[in-house]
Amino acid sequence: MNRTHSRSLGLILLCVVVLVGCKRPDRLDPNANGYQSPITSADITYAELVQRYNQTVESFGTLWTRTDVDIEWVDIDEDGDRKYRSESGDGKFIMRGPQETALTVEKLGKIYLWAGSNAEHYWLFDRVDGDNKTAYIGAFEKIAQPGRRPYPLPVRPEMVPYLIGVVPLPEAEALGDDPPPVDLYEGKFLVDLRSLGMRMLIDPETFRPHRVDLTNRAGFSMLTSKLSGSFPVEVDSVPKAQRPTICKKAEVYVSGYESRLTVSMDYATTSSRKVRDPMFDFEMLKKALKPDRVELLDRE
């Protein structure tokens, strides 16, 4: 992982704390919260683990996936009123690097939700109510600003690449003189990147993630993503038998809140022909999706 990716992850974890607070946190601990399996030392170094893991994601600079999405969340308006909402449909998850992302919920070709981000901003186009289509936008540089309005959905799109395990881990040298140890938990490699706010369970055979937690400074989980299944990703000039794989399903939970995001995928490609600049441009999307109003998430 280069410095840009490290800064991106650090910003995302700051965003997580701002987004969900610290209500009823969860910690991977054999003596707490019902975890009974012991944690033992693994016979592999972090440098060896990251080399194998990063080989599985090195093709994912660009990614286009076909998805089914289910979202459940509590929407809080400007007056503090809470409304339980849920949406489901097919759609797409699109990524160009870890910062440029798009996640859509569609039904019969009509876009109901479009969540996206680029290096400067994150947004959501909520078109569920056809008479009151609303766009929300916030700036990353103001993410820690007091009084800002929460993002409407439980998970912002720039978090998704980390939660489905398609972003490289930092090399051991990037973490200084004390890289984290690698442990075993329930037959999986456990690595706790406390300085970056991320903890992972990694399959020792495939070196693909089984679970990803975004954590606060105390190591408590703020977002938990449980990954299952796998299928090959189309990569130009790579034979089918040698294609990298990604998970079929990611189930993401916000600790302590009645919110979740489930993304199921059945087709994916790294072809840049499927990914275009307007997908990550708020103004271009606004012209195409035509919201009735735009709400700023940052305090003016």
NUNUVEX-35792 format. One record per residue: residue in three letters; x, y, z of N, C-alpha, C in turn. Coordinates in steps of 0.001 Angstrom, whole numbers, padded with zeros to 6 digits, always signed. Each point is the difference from the previous one (the first is absolute). Layout:
<zabas>
alaXYZXYZXYZ;...
</zabas>
This chain:
<zabas>
met+000853-001193+000000-000853+001193+000000+000886+001238+000000;asn-000246+000922-000908+000805+001194-000050-000505+001026+001001;arg+000669+001152+000077-000366+000990+000997-001387+000561-000235;thr-000389+000119-001281-001341+000494-000293-001047-000920+000582;his+000186-001327-000163-000947-000955+000550-000010+000072+001514;ser+001169+000146+000620+000054+000079+001459-000736+001218+000507;arg+000184+001153-000670-000716+001209+000402-001492-000188-000193;ser-000380-000688-001091-001413-000225-000265-000628-000827+001104;leu+000682-001066+000427-000550-000839+001043-000082+000752+001316;gly+001026+000798+000306-000051+000791+001223-001177+000944+000014;leu-000283+000632-001141-001142+000903-000096-001301-000760+000141;ile-000076-001177-000608-001215-000792+000089-000286-000389+001444;leu+001026-000391+000740-000234-000397+001381-000391+001181+000865;leu+000513+001182-000277-000497+001197+000671-001468+000191-000334;cys-000340-000225-001257-001398+000133-000419-000883-000996+000716;val+000494-001225+000242-000805-001004+000673-000355+000454+001401;val+000980+000524+000728-000260+000458+001360-001032+001108-000008;val+000133+000929-000936-000967+001089-000099-001366-000523-000394;leu-000017-001017-000861-001255-000510-000535-000822-000727+001044;val+000615-000938+000744-000787-000880+000849+000270+000149+001481;gly+000972+000832+000389+000265+000162+001422+000548-001272+000607;cys-000265-000218+001281+000572-001142+000705-001070-000796+000744;lys-001165-000088-000521-001087-000688+000667+000157-001509-000093;arg-000081-000707+001143+000078-001450+000096+001060-000583-000922;pro+001289+000326+000212+001041-000519-000879+000239-001490+000197;asp+000635-000605-000985+000299-001423+000001+001505-000148-000129;arg+000566-000960+000722+001439-000200-000081+000301-001475-000167;leu+000921-000324-000867+000386-001386-000218+000911-000411+001141;asp-000563-000648+001006+000727-000309+001221-000537-001326+000526;pro+000860-000980+000284-000504-001302+000444-000689+000050+001350;asn+000194+001063+000751-000567+000096+001332-001140+001007+000083;ala-000507+000464-001136-001049+001019+000025-000990-000253-001128;asn-001232+000448+000222-001037-000004-001033-000281-001377-000586;gly+000237-001062+000784-000386-001330-000450+001007-000710-000881;tyr+001145+000602-000309+001019-000684-000795+000719-001018+000886;gln-000015-001276-000405+000565-001055+000828+001274-000599-000582;ser+000181+000104-001299+001168-000607-000621+001271+000741+000417;pro+001040-000732+000378+001232+000675+000417+000736+000635-001166;ile+000748+001046+000299+000859+000650-000969+001427-000462+000257;thr+000647-000564-001017+001364-000504+000133+000876+000610-001075;ser+001299-000132+000157+000941+000562-000971+000027-000837-001271;ala+000083+000673-001136+000080-000685-001295+001461-000108-000432;asp+000292-001021-000768+001367-000230-000468+000214+000703-001333;ile-000226+001322+000003+000204+000811-001193+000222+001439+000455;thr+000875+000710-000664+000238+001396+000359-000976+000904-000744;tyr-000118+001233+000461-000851+000952-000688+000517+000255-001417;ala+001322+000081-000173+000570+000244-001322-000388-001123-000974;glu+000031-001243+000487-000379-001124-000860-001501+000027-000298;leu-000788+000328+001005-001448+000062-000194-000381+001062-001016;val+000553+001204+000136-000393+001097-000881+000459-000252-001432;gln+001128-000684-000167+000456-000321-001357-001009-000903-000696;arg-000477-001033+000701-000967-000919-000585-001358+000678-000195;tyr-000420+000787+000975-001302+000660-000089-000034+000999-001157;asn+001030+000819-000104+000007+001041-001036+000054-000579-001411;gln+000525-001205-000139-000027-000648-001310-001437-000280-000443;thr-000911-000188+000948-001391-000308-000348-000789+001234-000415;val+000510+001199+000278-000757+001227-000311+000733+000923-000962;glu+001161-000426-000510+000816+000901-000803-000677+000390-001313;ser-001005-000750-000438-000694+000321-001256-001173+000944+000194;phe-000318+000363+001247-001251+000695+000280+000120+001523+000073;gly+000877+000592-000790+000043+001463-000043-001303+000564-000538;thr-000601-000720-000951-001320+000318-000541-000874-001228+000166;leu-001246+000217+000414-000890-001129+000229-001431+000416-000309;trp-000709-000840-000769-001418+000196-000312-000710-001289+000335;thr-001013+000060+000875-000687-001208+000411-001509+000150-000163;arg-000648-001109-000297-001460-000058-000024-000462-000513+001357;thr-000979+000663+000590-000344-000278+001394-001498-000140+000221;asp-000322-000598+001146-001296+000134+000652+000290+000649+001351;val-000777+001009+000349+000276+000781+001207-001239+000039+000883;asp+000204-000217+001310-001036+000186+001015+000550+000955+001046;ile-000756+001043+000308+000417+000987+000989-001132+000200+000999;glu+000334-000008+001285-000931+000352+001058+000664+001058+000864;trp-000711+001080+000280+000593+001057+000790-001068+000885+000619;val+000442+000799+000975-000866+000985+000628+000396+001364-000537;asp-000901+000640-000705+000253+001317-000590-000375+001075+001021;ile+000956+000888+000287-000235+001083+000962-000003+001314-000761;asp-001113+000733+000054-000086+001244-000751+000580+001164+000803;glu-000084+001194-000575+000598+001180+000634-000621+000317+001351;asp-001241-000431+000230-000671+000259+001274+000256-001101+001021;gly+000794-001002-000370+000299-001092+000906-001033-001110-000004;asp-000986+000082-000871-001011-001049-000089+000592-001239-000669;arg-000340-001179+000551+000545-001258-000487-001049-000758-000810;lys+000430-000547-001120-000894-000770-000858+000742-001242-000473;tyr-000583-001181+000276+000615-001241-000447-000238-000170-001499;arg+001067-000315-000725-000105-000159-001448+000718-001264-000444;ser-000432-000530-001104+000680-001132-000626-000209+000081-001504;glu+001018-000356-000739-000064-000033-001454+000775-001210-000496;ser-000438-000564-001087+000712-001119-000609-000203+000041-001508;gly+000929-000582-000698-000089-000038-001455+001317-000461-000582;asp+000038-000075-001316+001277-000298-000634+000765+001308-000177;gly+001182-000091-000536+000784+001218-000174+001427-000290-000390;lys+000882+000920+000344+001412-000118-000344+000845+000574+001133;phe+001178-000604+000179+001041+000637+000792+001172+000239-000934;ile+000489+001247-000025+001046+000409-000931+001106+000680+000790;met+001245-000307-000316+001125+000554+000732+001134+000318-000958;arg+000620+001153+000209+001245+000335-000698+000941+000531+001065;gly+000861-000899+000502+000769+000348+001186-000931-000023+001200;pro+000520+000170+001217-000850-000115+001182-000880+001214+000271;gln+000199+001118-000722-000762+001208+000292-001139+000256-000969;glu+000166-000372-001250-001058+000210-000992-000899-001233-000021;thr-001233+000162+000492-000891-001137+000140-001425+000378-000380;ala-000793-001002-000300-001433+000180-000239-000707-001289+000383;leu-001119+000136+000709-000828-001135+000386-001441+000372-000299;thr-000684-000815-000804-001360+000339-000410-000991-001064+000447;val-001244+000446+000198-001132-000900+000189-000990+000324-001108;glu-000332-000995-000814-000846+000206-001164-001104-001048-000040;lys-001104+000368-000633-001101-000928-000224-000529+000212-001412;leu+000029-001091-000796-000461+000059-001382+000672+001139-000776;gly+001293+000175+000251+000767+001002-000723-000107+001410+000536;lys-000844+000237+001004-000140+001330+000572+000866+000122+001252;ile+000767+001077+000077+000896+000217+001144-000790+000607+001155;tyr+000028-000688+001146-000663+000500+001203+001000+000649+000964;leu+001181-000606+000128+001054+000568+000834+001316-000050-000773;trp+000755+001095+000070+001358+000024-000560+000895+000667+001043;ala+000836-000815+000612+000966+000502+000975+001366+000015-000656;gly+000772+001063+000199+001289+000088-000674+000985+000897+000708;ser+001223-000032-000492+001063+000825+000585+001110+000196-001009;asn+000769+001077+000225+001285+000181-000676+000994+000468+001067;ala+001114+000557-000399+001030+000361+000977-000432+001125+000930;glu-000949+000831-000425-000382+001178+000790-001361-000132+000689;his-000952-000685-000622-001377+000014+000492-000603-001401+000031;tyr-001064-000110+000758-000830-001204+000025-001453+000453-000110;trp-000876-000863-000540-001358+000457-000270-000976-001171-000033;leu-001270+000359-000044-001075-000958-000182-001120+000674-000769;phe-000460-000649-001050-001203+000410-000704-001120-000950+000423;asp-000968+000528+000732-001135-000774+000481-001197+000333-000887;arg-000376-000945-000869-001067+000213-000973-001201-000912+000277;val-000077-000519+001245-001072-000927+000348-001356+000689-000101;asp-000090+001208+000568-001219+000796-000095+000070+000815-001286;gly-000745-000417-001011+000081+000656-001292-000416+001452+000008;asp-000739+000424+001045-000429+001395+000103+000944+000838+000850;asn+001016-000641+000569+000912+000730+000881+001395-000621-000097;lys+000544+000004-001197+001326-000582-000217+001060+000930+000600;thr+000845-000577+000882+000937+000813+000772+001427-000482-000209;ala+000919+000933-000174+001426-000295-000044+000659+000548+001262;tyr+000865-000803+000614+000759+000411+001179+001476-000008-000372;ile+000741+001007+000454+001432+000046-000311+000770+000573+001177;gly+001176-000580+000257+000887+000484+001043+001438-000014-000476;ala+000850+000776+000672+001422+000087-000344+000819-000775+001022;phe+000958-000789-000471+000842-000761+000915+000799+000906+000931;glu+000409+001166-000481+000812+000874+000833-000790+000561+001177;lys-001333-000125-000041-000846+000498+001083-000653-001127+000786;ile+000512-001226-000166-000674-001159+000571-000033+000032+001518;ala+000995+000606+000632+000043+000057+001463-000639+001266+000552;gln-000609+000776-000842-000594+001270+000402-001191-000235+000929;pro-000053+000657+001145-001147-000172+000902-001275+000542-000616;gly-001103-000658+000304-001291+000461-000473-000363-000451-001392;arg+000865-000801-000646-000313-000442-001350-001118-001032+000052;arg-000742-000098-001072-001102-000953-000095+000546-001375-000376;pro-000464-001061+000656+000489-001345-000343-000358-000377-001424;tyr+000840-000833-000589-000307-000567-001307-001249-000862+000125;pro-000938+000080-000935-001272-000703+000173+000101-001520+000083;leu+000905-000630-000765+000104-001449-000008+000941-000490+001090;pro-000085-001281+000389+000867-000503+001071+001469-000104-000381;val+000299-000125-001279+001380-000148-000464+000199+000898-001206;arg+001048+000838+000049+000302+000830-001161+000776-000824-001031;pro-000114+000341-001273+000551-000857-001055+001519-000126+000021;glu+000716+001020+000467+001461-000117-000016+000518-000999+001028;met-000874-000461+000900+000375-001053+000943-000108-001387-000626;val-000821-000144-001033-000309-001317-000544+001233-000744-000510;pro+000955+000637-000714+001176-000762-000446+000746-000685+001137;tyr+000069+000654+001167+000663-000605+001148-000840-001130+000578;leu-001323+000191+000022-000890-000966+000628-000209-001250-000843;ile+000280+000048-001306-000081-001208-000823+001392-000545-000322;gly+001036+000630+000543+001345-000550-000092+000643+000090-001359;val-000075+001166-000645+000617+000144-001323+001070+001097-000017;val+000473+000411+001174+001037+001027+000111+001241-000642+000615;pro+001206+000280-000513+001213-000601+000562+000237+000415+001444;leu+000656-000881+000744+000445+000319+001355+001348+000706-000069;pro+000324+000824+000994+001289+000690-000006+001153-000976+000179;glu+001072+000252-000720+001204-000805+000173+000552+000173+001410;ala+000769-000994+000453+000540+000036+001357+000855+001240+000220;glu+000762+000396-001036+000876+001163+000150-000799+001280+000247;ala-001191+000068-000543-000820+001201+000164-000524+000156+001420;leu+000033-001082+000777-000513+000040+001368+001101+000240+001026;gly+001215+000257-000472+001088+000314+000921+000713-001247+000502;asp+000607+000129+001174+000838-001077+000536-000786-001079+000733;asp-001298+000177+000149-000774-000938+000796-001266-000436-000731;pro+000130-000801-001078-001201-000472-000705-000827-000894+000918;pro-001291-000087-000228-000852-000769+000912+000278-001491-000092;pro-000221-000730+001091+000121-001459-000061-001178-000594-000762;val+000169-001226-000446-001080-000740-000639-000392-001139+000931;asp-001286-000058+000360-000505-001035+000888-000938-000923-000758;leu-000451-001040+000696-001007-000915-000518-001256+000112+000852;tyr-001140+000133-000657-001281+000034+000690-000996-000801-000823;glu-000512-001088+000578-000948-000881-000688+000516-000419-001375;gly+001299-000341-000063+000592-000511-001221+000344+001048-001045;lys-000179+001277+000326+000295+001098-000931+001143+000848+000548;phe+000787+000581-000910+001008+000960+000417-000695+001263+000503;leu+000433+000469+001131-000545+001220+000597+001101+001053+000046;val-000246+001142-000630+000966+001097+000038-000737+001269+000404;asp+000556+000677+000986-000620+001201+000558+000875+001202-000351;leu-000454+000770-000994+000724+001188-000430-000521+001190+000801;arg+000347+000019+001278-000568+000990+000902+000312+001424-000436;ser+001182+000238-000545+000365+001358-000400-000850+000499-001161;leu-000551-000919-000792-000848+000374-001123-001475-000173+000308;gly-000320-000610+001153-001395-000198+000359-000671-001099-000803;met+000708-001110-000231-000593-001101-000755+000504-001326+000554;arg-000903-000963+000112+000345-001345+000451-000585-000984-000995;met+000729-001063-000304-000438-000927-001039+000205-001441+000429;leu-000923-000857-000427+000174-001446+000023+000214-000436-001442;ile+001103-000709-000260+000402-000350-001355+000133-001509-000119;asp-000574-000568-001043+000056-001435-000219+001442-000425-000284;pro+000544-000981+000709+001410-000386-000187+000271-000749-001295;glu-001048-000446-000705+000208-000701-001265-000116+000932-001199;thr-001005+000835-000001-000219+000904-001137+000620+001374+000206;phe+000306+000357+001248+000482+001331+000370-000994+001091-000406;arg-001288-000353+000027-001075+000957-000197-000689+000255+001337;pro-000585+001175+000194-000583+000338+001305-001282-000780+000283;his-000174-000349+001263-001201-000666+000497-000866+000978+000798;arg+000655+000950+000646-000695+001032+000764+000890+001230+000057;val-000626+001170-000113+000722+001276+000083-000729+000873+001014;asp+000746+000525+000969-000548+000934+000974+000722+001339-000122;leu-000759+001084-000054+000564+001327+000141-000182+000388+001462;thr+001099+000368+000659+000002+000127+001451+000372+001408+000457;asn-000332+000300+001256+000424+001266+000577+001366-000178+000660;arg+000484+001028+000665+001355-000038+000561+000151-001040+001090;ala-001098-000354+000657+000057-001004+001055-000103-001421-000549;gly-000173-000130-001319-000104-001320-000609-001395-000547-000080;phe-001007+000798+000337-001383-000458-000080-000540+000186-001422;ser-000810-000956-000421-000543+000019-001353-001066+001067-000153;met+000127+000801-001051-001020+000974-000361-000837-000512-001170;leu+000665-000633-000956-000666-000665-001111+000587-001398-000131;thr-000856-000994-000197+000437-001380-000181-000547-000527-001315;ser+000882-000560-000816-000389-000570-001283+000346-001484+000004;lys-001024-000848-000160+000195-001439-000068-000122-000432-001452;leu+001068-000603-000520+000099-000331-001415-000182-001498-000206;ser-000701-000363-001061-000226-001414-000278-000001-000249-001499;gly+000341-001251-000362+000024-000401-001395+001098+000678-000796;ser+000181-000416-001231+000986+000638-000882-000327-000334-001444;phe+000460+000863-000903-000122-000264-001427+001097+000781-000719;pro+000383-000441-001212+001115+000649-000706-000405+001323-000642;val+000949+000917-000031-000187+001311-000612+000644-000005-001384;glu-000729+000482-000990+000567+000080-001349+001109+001040-000044;val+001178-000421-000427+001154+000885-000161+000547-000219-001395;asp+000143+001086-000770+000495-000119-001365+001326-000749-000039;ser+000117-000927-000955+001232-000745-000272+000375-000985+001106;val-000901-000245+000960+000266-000980+001053-000891-001214-000233;pro+000575-001196-000136-000815-001197-000202-000992-000205+001140;lys-001140-000606-000319-001061-000162+000990+000480-000711+001253;ala+000833-001026-000161+000466-000773+001150+000912+000806+000924;gln+000546+001103-000500+000928+000799+000800-000597+001323+000471;arg-001289+000204-000235-000610+001270+000378-000082+000154+001522;pro+000168+001219+000490-000186+000240+001435-001473-000124+000362;thr-000279-000188+001273-001377-000166+000447-000382+001090+000997;ile-001304+000238+000093-000547+000838+001062-001179-000741+000618;cys-000489+000531+001118-001081-000666+000717-001305+000089-000780;lys-000881-000963+000221-001342+000058-000573-000916+000904+000810;lys+000241+000058+001322-000892+000782+000856+000784+000672+001108;ala-000346+001253+000270+000533+000732+001145-001184+000491+000832;glu-000043-000401+001272-001040+000437+000924+000638+000962+001000;val-000389+001266-000086+000633+001057+000786-000960+000466+001085;tyr+000495+000036+001236-000802+000416+001140+000652+001199+000681;val-000817+000941+000427+000467+001135+000787-000195-000355+001463;ser+001068-000005+000784-000071-000465+001380-000983+000831+000819;gly-000935-000690+000636-000917+000646+000913-001159+000718-000641;tyr-000151-000099-001315-001055+000735-000688-000825-000954-000866;glu-001235+000350-000249-000882-000815-000833+000252+000325-001476;ser+001217-000224-000431+000386+000344-001365+000857-001115-000568;arg-000219-000308-001255+000846-000994-000646-000028+000229-001507;leu+001018-000522-000643+000110+000044-001456+000447-001371-000462;thr-000738-000593-000911+000392-001282-000584+000187+000187-001502;val+001185-000332-000475+000322+000100-001422+000336-001396-000506;ser-000797-000492-000946+000267-001289-000641+000457+000266-001431;met+001051-000698-000411+000584+000230-001324+000054-001310-000770;asp-000245+000072-001318+000068-001214-000816+000797+000184-001279;tyr+000457+001225-000269+000842+000239-001165+000877+001213+000295;ala+001264-000092-000403+000911+001119+000221+001072+000005-001083;thr+000439+001202-000348+001058+000160-000983+000869+001186+000386;thr+001253-000045-000411+000906+001133+000227+000128+000869-001236;ser-000803-000258-001012+000100+000742-001258-000265+001491+000214;ser+000921+000820-000432-000169+001452+000122-001073+000518-000955;arg-000393-000810-000961-001048+000420-000926-001354+000135+000685;lys-000170-000656+001135-001255+000065+000741-000054+001178+000968;val+001126+000652+000192+000106+001052+001023+000317+001325-000682;arg-000844+001015+000237+000161+001285-000682+000042+001148+001006;asp+000659+001081-000395+000186+001148+000891-001299+000540+000594;pro-001095+000140-000762-001227+000576+000579-000563-000784+001182;met+000381-001273+000144-000483-000794+001123+000494+000525+001340;phe+001054+000801-000022+000593+000508+001233-000013+001528+000044;asp-000903+000589-000759-000099+001458-000105-001397+000420+000457;phe-000099+000649+001155-001302+000352+000570-000808+000889-000937;glu+000634+000980-000606-000734+000924-000860-000551-000711-001231;met+000770-000908-000563-000481-000756-001146-001155-000930+000404;leu+000127-000619+001158-001067-000863+000485-001264+000805+000293;lys+000188+001213+000503-001163+000840+000302-000779+000323-001276;lys+000707+000233-001095-000681+000262-001277-000764-001226-000485;ala+000555-001177+000258-000630-001227-000490-001148-000457+000897;leu+000162+000126+001324-000978-000540+000936-001051+001016+000437;lys+000263+001274-000265-000987+001073+000155-000711+000018+001359;pro+000731+000225+001090-000667+000103+001300-000835+001275+000087;asp-001075-000037+000822-000820+001187+000218+000691+000989+000926;arg+000883-000511+000871+000728+000888+000913+001315-000646+000388;val+000937+000825+000413+001316-000456+000457+000183+000460+001442;glu+000345-000918+000887+000235+000325+001398+001474-000195+000335;leu+000584+001006+000658+001391-000086+000419+000072-000700+001357;leu+000918-000959+000108+000178-000709+001266+000911+000769+000949;asp+000769+000946-000530+000924+000774+000826-000699+001235+000542;arg+000441+000422+001165-000534+001233+000579+000537+001182-000796;glu-000865+000935-000340+000416+001166-000787+000715+001016+000877;
</zabas>
